[in-house]
Amino acid sequence: MATQKFMGRNQLIDRLAAQVGDRDSAIKILQKRGHVKADGKTYTEEGKKRNMMTAEERAKDRASKKAGVPASKFTYNPKTNTARRKG
């Protein structure tokens, strides 16, 4: 899978581009989410935080916010890019 090579920090745009098919679409999505400014190159403060996370950290963060429990309570599956509650 193409997204497996963009799992680390500072790869937010590259990973999303691999997932959606092209860089322009990825930038539009990130602009809509408020992670990239209108110029398409500069991260917002929230975008900088997300970009500094690994794919695992972002997945755990998403699951944590949704469930309302700490991210440490989740395990990560890199094949599905999802986090599941431990236990």
Secondary structure, 3 states (H helix, E strand, C coil): CHHHHCCCCCCHHHHHHHHHCCHHHHHHHHHHHCCECCCCCCECHHHHHHHCCCHHHHHHHHHHHHHCCCHHHEEEECCCCEEEECC
